[in-house]
Amino acid sequence: MAGGPNATKTGARPTGPPLRAARPRRPRWEPWLAAVATAFTLAQLVLVRPSLGLGWDETVYVSQISGHAPAAFFSAPRARGISLLVAPITSWSDSTVVLRIYLAVLSGLALYFALGVWRAHVMPRVLALAGGLFASLWVTLFYGTQAMPNYWVAVGALACVGCFLRARANARDRAAWWGLFAGTALMAWMRPMDAVYVVLPLLALSLRRPRLLTVLVAGLLAGAGEWVIEAYVSYGGLAQRLSDASRIQGGLGWHLAVVDQLRSLGGRTLCRPCTGSVPSPVVTLWWLALPLLAALGAVVAVRARRPLPVLLPGACAVTAAVPYLFLIGYAAPRFLLPAYALLALPVAHGLTHLVTAPARGGARAVTVSLVAAVLAGHLAVQYAVLERTVHGSAAARSDWSRTAAALRTLGVRPPCLLSGYEAVPIAFYTGCGSAQTGGHDASTTVAELTSAAQRKPFAVLTRPGGRPPAYTHGWPVERVGVLEAYVAPAVRQGR
C-alpha cells in the first residue's frame, strides 16, 4: 500500500514498531490507553488511602475555596489553578475521602486524554507502555490524588507537546490547535513558570510559524493571566511578585540540586534542607537509567527518520527539569513530574527497541526476560517507597488532627486564629484562620495579633520547650498533641 493516502512523502519506512507515520484518522478511543488510565485510577484508590489527611500545601490551596476554614495566606510563588480545580468538592464538602476519589478519577481521565493526543505518532502499545511507566512511579501515584499542581502540569505538558506535533503536521486538525491551547493554559494555570520552561523548545520551533507561536503565547497568557493580574493587585507588581517568589524559594540562581533530588527519591516529599545520605542504589537506579533509555529511544527515532515525536518531548523534559536540578537549593520529587511524563515517551521507545530488535538465536528471549525482570523489580521498588511515603505522611497528618482536637477542647474553636509553629495546616484542621509575623507566610504584625486576641479565640503554637513570642508573656500554656499552645486569656475566660 505504498501509494495509499497514509504513505510518507520521504519514501522511508520506519525500521521498527515504536514509530509510525502520522495518521489523520484514528478510533475515538484506545483500549490500551483506557486500561492504563483505569489501572492508574484504581491503584491510587487502593495504594494511597482516600482518608489520608491534607498536607501542608494542600491546606493552603484547599482553604482558598472552602466552607471549612478561612483562606490561608497565599504566598507569591503559588497559583490558584489547583484551588479552582478542587473547588467543585471543597466549596461544599470537607470530606477528604470525597476529594481524593474525585481527584483519582479526574487524574485518570486526564492521563487518558493526554496520552490519546499522541496516537497519530506512536503505536498504541508503545504509548500504553509510556503511560504505564509514568503512572507506576510512586511520586505519580502519590500526587495524583493530592490537591497539588505538579501532576496537572505534567499531563498538560504531555497534551501540549503532542498537540503541537499534530498541529505542525496538519494545519487543518482543529482538535490539535484547541488541545495545544488548552494544554499550555492548563500548565500556566497551575504553575506559570513551569509552563514557560516546558514550552521553550516549542517556542523555538515556532519562530517561523506565526500561528503556532500565537496559540502558544495565547495559552500562556490565558492560563497565567489571573496570576499576573493578582501580582499587581496584591503583590506590588509582576516584578515584585517574581522577586518574592525567588526569595521564598531560596533565591533562584546556580544551585546544583541533582544530589538533593536523589536524596528525595526515598520518599521525602520535601527535602529542605536536603541533608542525609542518598537512598540505596536499588531505589535510585531507575532515575539514573532514565537518560540512558531516553537516549536509546532518540537514536532509534533518528534511524527511523522520524525523530521529532521522540526528540521533542525529550527536549521539553530537559527544559522542564533544568530549574529544579540547577536553579533552586532544595528538592521535592513532585517538581520533576512534568519531566517524567515527557521522558516516558522516549524511554518507552528505547525499551520497545530492546525487546523487538532483530537478534540471533535465543538472544531476544534473554533480552525480553531481562527487561521483564527489571521492570518487575522497578514496580516492587516503587510500591515499597509509596507505602513508606503514605505511612509517613499519614502519621504527620494524624498529629495535626490530634492537635486540632486538643485545641478545640481548650475553647479554640471557629471563628479562631492560630500562629506559630505549623500553624497553617493545624489551623485548617481546627477550622481557624492562620497568621504569621515572620517567615515565608508572614502576613500580619504583632499589634494586629494582640488586637485579634481580644476579639476571638487565639493561640500560639510552639515545639515543646520552644520560646514563645514576647507578646504571649503571662499566657497559660497547654500541651496539645505533640506541641504546646499559648492560649490567649480571653479564651480561658470564656470571652
C-alpha positions as CSV (number, residue, x, y, z in Angstrom):
1,M,0.0,0.0,0.0
2,A,2.9,2.3,-0.7
3,G,0.7,4.6,-2.7
4,G,-2.0,4.9,-0.2
5,P,-3.1,8.1,1.4
6,N,-1.1,7.5,4.6
7,A,2.2,6.9,2.9
8,T,5.1,9.1,3.9
9,K,6.4,11.7,1.4
10,T,10.1,10.7,2.1
11,G,9.5,7.1,0.9
12,A,11.3,5.8,4.0
13,R,9.5,3.3,6.2
14,P,10.0,3.0,9.9
15,T,12.5,0.3,10.8
16,G,10.8,-0.8,14.0
17,P,7.4,-0.9,15.7
18,P,7.9,2.1,18.0
19,L,7.4,4.8,15.3
20,R,4.9,5.3,12.6
21,A,3.8,8.0,10.2
22,A,1.1,10.3,11.5
23,R,-2.4,9.2,10.6
24,P,-5.2,11.7,10.4
25,R,-7.9,9.3,11.5
26,R,-7.8,7.0,14.5
27,P,-10.5,5.4,16.5
28,R,-12.0,7.7,19.1
29,W,-10.7,5.5,22.0
30,E,-7.9,3.1,22.6
31,P,-8.4,0.0,24.8
32,W,-4.7,0.0,25.7
33,L,-4.8,3.6,27.0
34,A,-8.1,3.1,28.7
35,A,-6.6,0.1,30.5
36,V,-3.6,2.2,31.7
37,A,-5.8,5.1,32.9
38,T,-8.2,2.7,34.7
39,A,-5.4,0.9,36.4
40,F,-3.8,4.2,37.4
41,T,-7.1,5.4,39.0
42,L,-7.7,2.1,40.9
43,A,-4.1,1.9,42.1
44,Q,-4.4,5.4,43.6
45,L,-7.5,4.5,45.4
46,V,-6.0,1.2,46.7
47,L,-2.4,2.2,47.5
48,V,-2.9,5.8,48.6
49,R,-5.5,6.0,51.3
50,P,-8.5,8.1,50.3
51,S,-8.8,9.0,54.0
52,L,-5.2,10.4,54.0
53,G,-5.5,13.9,55.6
54,L,-4.4,17.0,53.7
55,G,-0.8,18.0,53.7
56,W,0.6,21.5,54.5
57,D,0.5,22.9,50.9
58,E,-2.8,21.2,50.3
59,T,-4.4,23.0,53.2
60,V,-3.3,26.3,51.7
61,Y,-4.8,25.5,48.3
62,V,-8.0,23.9,49.6
63,S,-8.6,26.7,52.1
64,Q,-8.9,29.3,49.3
65,I,-12.3,27.9,48.3
66,S,-13.5,26.1,51.4
67,G,-16.5,26.2,53.6
68,H,-14.5,24.6,56.4
69,A,-11.8,27.1,57.2
70,P,-10.7,30.7,56.3
71,A,-8.3,31.1,53.4
72,A,-4.6,30.8,54.4
73,F,-2.0,33.3,53.3
74,F,-1.2,32.8,49.7
75,S,2.5,33.3,49.1
76,A,3.9,34.8,45.8
77,P,5.0,31.5,44.0
78,R,1.6,29.9,44.3
79,A,-1.1,29.9,41.6
80,R,-4.8,29.4,42.1
81,G,-5.3,26.7,39.4
82,I,-5.4,23.8,41.7
83,S,-7.7,25.6,44.2
84,L,-10.2,26.1,41.3
85,L,-9.8,22.5,40.1
86,V,-10.9,21.1,43.5
87,A,-13.5,23.8,44.2
88,P,-16.4,21.6,42.9
89,I,-15.8,19.5,46.0
90,T,-14.2,21.8,48.6
91,S,-16.8,24.5,48.2
92,W,-19.4,22.3,49.8
93,S,-17.7,19.4,51.5
94,D,-14.9,19.0,54.0
95,S,-14.6,15.2,53.3
96,T,-11.1,14.2,52.4
97,V,-12.4,10.9,51.1
98,V,-14.7,12.5,48.5
99,L,-11.9,14.9,47.4
100,R,-9.4,12.0,47.0
101,I,-11.9,10.0,44.9
102,Y,-12.7,13.0,42.8
103,L,-9.0,13.6,42.1
104,A,-8.3,10.0,41.4
105,V,-11.0,9.8,38.7
106,L,-10.1,13.1,37.3
107,S,-6.4,12.3,37.1
108,G,-7.1,9.0,35.4
109,L,-9.3,10.7,32.7
110,A,-6.6,13.4,32.2
111,L,-3.9,10.8,31.7
112,Y,-6.1,9.0,29.1
113,F,-6.7,12.2,27.1
114,A,-3.1,13.4,27.4
115,L,-1.8,10.1,26.0
116,G,-4.5,10.0,23.4
117,V,-3.3,13.0,21.5
118,W,-0.1,11.0,20.7
119,R,-2.0,8.2,18.8
120,A,-1.1,9.6,15.4
121,H,2.6,9.4,16.1
122,V,3.1,6.5,18.5
123,M,1.9,2.9,18.3
124,P,-0.8,2.2,20.9
125,R,1.2,-0.5,22.8
126,V,4.3,1.7,23.0
127,L,2.1,4.6,24.1
128,A,0.5,2.4,26.7
129,L,3.9,1.4,27.9
130,A,4.9,5.1,28.2
131,G,1.7,5.8,30.2
132,G,2.3,2.8,32.4
133,L,5.9,3.8,33.1
134,F,4.8,7.3,34.2
135,A,1.7,6.2,36.1
136,S,3.6,3.5,38.1
137,L,6.1,5.9,39.6
138,W,5.5,6.3,43.4
139,V,5.5,10.1,43.0
140,T,2.9,10.0,40.3
141,L,0.6,7.7,42.3
142,F,1.1,9.7,45.4
143,Y,0.4,13.1,43.9
144,G,-2.4,12.2,41.5
145,T,-4.9,12.4,44.4
146,Q,-3.2,15.3,46.2
147,A,-4.6,18.8,45.8
148,M,-1.2,19.9,44.4
149,P,-0.5,21.4,40.9
150,N,2.5,19.3,39.7
151,Y,0.7,16.3,38.3
152,W,-1.6,18.6,36.3
153,V,1.4,20.4,34.9
154,A,2.7,17.0,33.8
155,V,-0.4,15.9,31.9
156,G,-0.7,19.4,30.5
157,A,2.8,19.2,29.2
158,L,2.1,15.8,27.7
159,A,-1.0,17.0,25.9
160,C,0.6,20.3,24.8
161,V,3.6,18.7,23.1
162,G,1.5,16.0,21.4
163,C,-1.0,18.6,20.1
164,F,1.9,20.7,18.9
165,L,3.2,17.9,16.8
166,R,-0.2,17.2,15.4
167,A,-0.9,20.9,14.6
168,R,2.5,21.2,13.0
169,A,1.9,18.2,10.8
170,N,-1.7,19.1,9.8
171,A,-2.9,22.7,10.0
172,R,-6.5,21.5,9.5
173,D,-6.5,19.4,12.7
174,R,-8.8,21.8,14.7
175,A,-8.7,19.5,17.8
176,A,-4.9,19.7,17.8
177,W,-5.0,23.5,17.8
178,W,-7.5,23.6,20.7
179,G,-5.6,20.9,22.5
180,L,-2.4,22.9,22.2
181,F,-4.1,26.0,23.6
182,A,-5.7,24.0,26.4
183,G,-2.6,22.1,27.4
184,T,-0.5,25.3,27.5
185,A,-3.2,27.1,29.5
186,L,-3.5,24.2,32.0
187,M,0.2,24.3,32.8
188,A,0.2,28.1,33.2
189,W,-3.0,27.9,35.3
190,M,-1.3,25.6,37.7
191,R,2.4,26.9,37.7
192,P,3.1,29.7,35.3
193,M,6.9,29.5,35.4
194,D,6.9,25.7,34.9
195,A,4.8,26.3,31.8
196,V,7.3,28.7,30.4
197,Y,10.2,26.2,30.8
198,V,8.2,23.4,29.3
199,V,7.3,25.3,26.1
200,L,10.7,26.8,25.4
201,P,11.6,24.2,22.7
202,L,8.1,24.6,21.2
203,L,8.6,28.4,21.0
204,A,11.9,27.9,19.3
205,L,10.4,25.7,16.7
206,S,7.5,28.2,16.2
207,L,9.6,31.2,15.3
208,R,8.9,30.8,11.6
209,R,5.3,29.5,12.2
210,P,3.3,32.5,13.4
211,R,0.1,30.6,14.0
212,L,1.8,28.0,16.3
213,L,3.6,30.9,18.1
214,T,0.4,32.8,18.6
215,V,-1.5,29.8,20.0
216,L,1.3,29.0,22.4
217,V,1.6,32.6,23.7
218,A,-2.2,32.8,23.9
219,G,-2.3,29.7,26.0
220,L,0.4,31.0,28.4
221,L,-1.5,34.3,28.7
222,A,-4.9,32.7,29.3
223,G,-3.5,30.4,32.0
224,A,-1.2,32.9,33.7
225,G,-3.5,36.0,33.3
226,E,-5.0,35.7,36.7
227,W,-1.6,35.2,38.3
228,V,-0.2,38.4,36.6
229,I,-3.3,40.5,37.5
230,E,-3.1,39.3,41.1
231,A,0.6,40.3,41.1
232,Y,-0.4,44.0,40.5
233,V,-3.4,43.8,42.8
234,S,-1.9,42.1,45.8
235,Y,1.9,41.8,45.5
236,G,3.2,45.2,44.3
237,G,3.5,44.3,40.6
238,L,4.8,41.5,38.5
239,A,8.5,42.2,39.1
240,Q,7.9,42.3,42.9
241,R,6.0,39.0,42.8
242,L,8.7,37.3,40.8
243,S,11.3,38.7,43.3
244,D,9.3,37.5,46.3
245,A,8.8,34.1,44.7
246,S,12.5,33.8,44.1
247,R,13.3,34.8,47.7
248,I,10.8,32.3,49.1
249,Q,12.4,29.5,47.1
250,G,15.8,30.4,48.5
251,G,16.9,32.7,45.7
252,L,16.9,31.4,42.1
253,G,20.4,31.1,40.8
254,W,23.1,28.4,40.3
255,H,22.3,25.6,42.8
256,L,23.3,22.0,42.0
257,A,20.3,20.2,43.2
258,V,20.9,16.9,41.4
259,V,22.0,15.1,44.5
260,D,19.2,16.7,46.5
261,Q,16.7,15.1,44.1
262,L,18.4,11.8,44.5
263,R,18.1,12.1,48.3
264,S,14.4,12.8,47.9
265,L,13.7,9.6,45.9
266,G,13.4,7.5,49.0
267,G,10.0,9.1,49.9
268,R,10.9,12.5,51.2
269,T,8.1,14.7,50.0
270,L,10.1,17.9,50.7
271,C,13.9,17.9,51.1
272,R,14.6,21.3,52.6
273,P,17.2,21.5,53.9
274,C,18.3,18.4,52.0
275,T,20.7,16.6,54.2
276,G,21.4,12.9,54.9
277,S,22.5,10.1,52.7
278,V,21.3,9.1,49.2
279,P,18.9,6.1,49.3
280,S,20.1,2.7,48.3
281,P,21.1,2.2,44.6
282,V,18.1,-0.2,44.4
283,V,15.8,2.9,44.9
284,T,17.8,5.3,42.7
285,L,18.7,3.0,39.8
286,W,15.6,3.8,37.7
287,W,16.4,7.6,38.0
288,L,19.9,7.1,36.7
289,A,18.7,4.8,33.9
290,L,16.2,7.4,32.6
291,P,18.6,9.5,30.5
292,L,20.3,6.3,29.0
293,L,17.0,4.8,27.9
294,A,15.7,8.1,26.6
295,A,19.0,8.4,24.6
296,L,18.4,5.0,23.2
297,G,14.9,5.9,22.2
298,A,16.2,9.0,20.5
299,V,18.8,7.0,18.5
300,V,16.0,4.6,17.4
301,A,13.9,7.6,16.3
302,V,16.7,9.2,14.3
303,R,17.4,5.9,12.5
304,A,13.8,5.6,11.7
305,R,13.9,9.1,10.1
306,R,11.0,10.3,12.3
307,P,12.9,11.9,15.2
308,L,10.6,14.7,16.2
309,P,7.9,12.7,18.1
310,V,10.7,11.4,20.3
311,L,13.3,14.2,20.4
312,L,10.8,17.0,21.1
313,P,9.3,15.6,24.3
314,G,12.8,14.8,25.4
315,A,13.9,18.4,24.8
316,C,10.9,19.7,26.7
317,A,11.6,17.3,29.6
318,V,15.1,18.8,29.8
319,T,14.0,22.4,29.9
320,A,11.3,21.5,32.4
321,A,13.9,19.8,34.7
322,V,16.6,22.4,34.5
323,P,15.3,24.9,37.1
324,Y,14.7,22.1,39.6
325,L,18.1,20.5,39.1
326,F,20.3,23.6,38.8
327,L,18.4,26.7,39.9
328,I,17.0,26.1,43.4
329,G,18.7,25.0,46.5
330,Y,16.3,22.3,47.7
331,A,14.3,19.4,46.2
332,A,10.9,17.7,46.1
333,P,10.2,14.7,43.9
334,R,7.0,16.3,42.6
335,F,8.9,19.1,40.9
336,L,10.1,16.7,38.2
337,L,6.7,15.1,37.4
338,P,6.4,17.1,34.1
339,A,9.9,15.8,33.1
340,Y,9.0,12.2,33.9
341,A,5.8,12.4,31.9
342,L,7.6,13.7,28.8
343,L,10.6,11.3,29.2
344,A,8.3,8.3,29.4
345,L,7.8,8.5,25.6
346,P,11.5,8.2,24.5
347,V,12.1,5.7,27.3
348,A,9.2,3.5,26.0
349,H,10.7,3.7,22.5
350,G,14.0,2.6,23.9
351,L,12.6,-0.3,25.8
352,T,10.5,-1.4,22.9
353,H,13.5,-1.4,20.7
354,L,15.4,-3.6,23.2
355,V,12.8,-6.4,23.0
356,T,11.9,-6.1,19.3
357,A,15.3,-5.6,17.6
358,P,16.4,-8.5,15.4
359,A,18.7,-10.9,17.4
360,R,20.3,-14.2,16.7
361,G,19.5,-17.5,18.5
362,G,18.0,-17.0,21.9
363,A,19.4,-13.5,22.4
364,R,16.0,-12.0,22.1
365,A,14.4,-14.3,24.6
366,V,17.2,-13.5,27.1
367,T,16.7,-9.7,26.5
368,V,12.9,-9.9,26.9
369,S,13.3,-11.9,30.1
370,L,15.9,-9.5,31.5
371,V,13.8,-6.4,30.6
372,A,10.7,-8.0,32.2
373,A,12.6,-8.9,35.3
374,V,14.0,-5.3,35.6
375,L,10.5,-3.8,35.2
376,A,9.0,-6.1,37.8
377,G,11.8,-5.2,40.2
378,H,11.2,-1.5,39.4
379,L,7.5,-1.8,40.2
380,A,8.3,-3.5,43.5
381,V,10.6,-0.7,44.5
382,Q,8.1,1.9,43.6
383,Y,5.4,0.2,45.7
384,A,7.7,-0.1,48.7
385,V,8.6,3.6,48.5
386,L,5.0,4.6,48.0
387,E,3.9,2.6,51.1
388,R,6.6,4.2,53.2
389,T,5.6,7.7,51.9
390,V,1.9,7.2,52.6
391,H,2.7,5.8,56.1
392,G,4.9,8.7,57.0
393,S,2.5,11.3,55.6
394,A,-0.4,9.8,57.5
395,A,1.5,9.9,60.8
396,A,2.3,13.6,60.4
397,R,-1.2,14.5,59.4
398,S,-2.6,12.5,62.3
399,D,-0.5,14.6,64.7
400,W,-2.1,17.7,63.2
401,S,-5.6,16.3,63.7
402,R,-4.9,15.4,67.3
403,T,-3.5,18.9,68.0
404,A,-6.6,20.4,66.4
405,A,-8.9,18.3,68.6
406,A,-6.9,19.3,71.7
407,L,-7.2,23.0,70.8
408,R,-11.0,22.7,70.4
409,T,-11.3,21.2,73.9
410,L,-9.4,24.3,75.2
411,G,-12.0,26.6,73.6
412,V,-10.1,27.4,70.4
413,R,-13.0,27.0,68.0
414,P,-14.1,28.9,64.9
415,P,-14.0,31.8,64.5
416,C,-10.5,31.5,65.8
417,L,-6.9,32.3,64.9
418,L,-3.6,30.4,65.2
419,S,0.0,31.5,64.9
420,G,3.4,29.9,65.4
421,Y,4.9,26.5,64.6
422,E,2.9,24.6,61.9
423,A,0.0,26.9,62.4
424,V,-1.0,26.8,58.8
425,P,-2.1,23.2,58.5
426,I,-3.2,22.9,62.1
427,A,-5.4,26.0,61.7
428,F,-7.1,24.3,58.7
429,Y,-7.7,21.1,60.7
430,T,-9.2,23.2,63.6
431,G,-11.3,25.4,61.3
432,C,-9.3,28.5,62.3
433,G,-7.5,31.2,60.3
434,S,-3.7,31.4,60.5
435,A,-1.4,34.4,60.6
436,Q,2.4,34.8,60.9
437,T,4.6,37.7,61.7
438,G,7.7,36.2,60.0
439,G,8.9,33.6,57.5
440,H,7.5,32.7,54.1
441,D,3.9,33.1,55.3
442,A,4.4,36.5,57.0
443,S,1.0,38.3,56.7
444,T,0.5,40.3,59.8
445,T,2.1,42.3,62.7
446,V,2.4,41.7,66.4
447,A,0.0,44.6,67.0
448,E,-2.7,43.0,64.8
449,L,-2.3,39.7,66.5
450,T,-2.6,41.1,70.0
451,S,-5.7,43.0,68.9
452,A,-7.2,39.9,67.4
453,A,-6.5,38.0,70.7
454,Q,-9.1,40.3,72.4
455,R,-11.8,39.6,69.8
456,K,-11.6,35.9,69.0
457,P,-10.1,32.6,70.3
458,F,-6.4,32.8,69.7
459,A,-3.4,30.5,70.4
460,V,0.3,30.5,69.5
461,L,1.9,27.1,68.9
462,T,5.5,26.1,69.7
463,R,7.5,23.0,69.9
464,P,7.8,21.5,73.4
465,G,10.2,23.8,75.3
466,G,10.3,26.3,72.5
467,R,10.5,30.0,73.1
468,P,7.1,31.7,72.5
469,P,6.9,35.3,71.2
470,A,7.1,38.1,73.8
471,Y,3.5,39.2,73.5
472,T,2.4,35.8,75.0
473,H,4.1,36.6,78.3
474,G,1.8,35.5,81.1
475,W,-0.5,33.4,78.9
476,P,-1.3,29.9,80.1
477,V,0.5,27.1,78.2
478,E,-1.2,23.8,77.4
479,R,0.0,20.6,75.8
480,V,-1.8,20.0,72.6
481,G,-0.8,16.7,70.9
482,V,2.9,16.9,70.3
483,L,3.1,20.7,70.6
484,E,2.5,23.4,73.2
485,A,-0.2,26.1,72.9
486,Y,-0.1,29.5,74.5
487,V,-3.8,30.4,74.7
488,A,-4.9,34.0,74.9
489,P,-6.5,34.7,78.3
490,A,-9.7,35.9,76.7
491,V,-10.3,32.3,75.5
492,R,-9.8,30.8,79.0
493,Q,-12.2,33.4,80.5
494,G,-14.9,32.4,78.0
495,R,-14.9,35.7,76.3
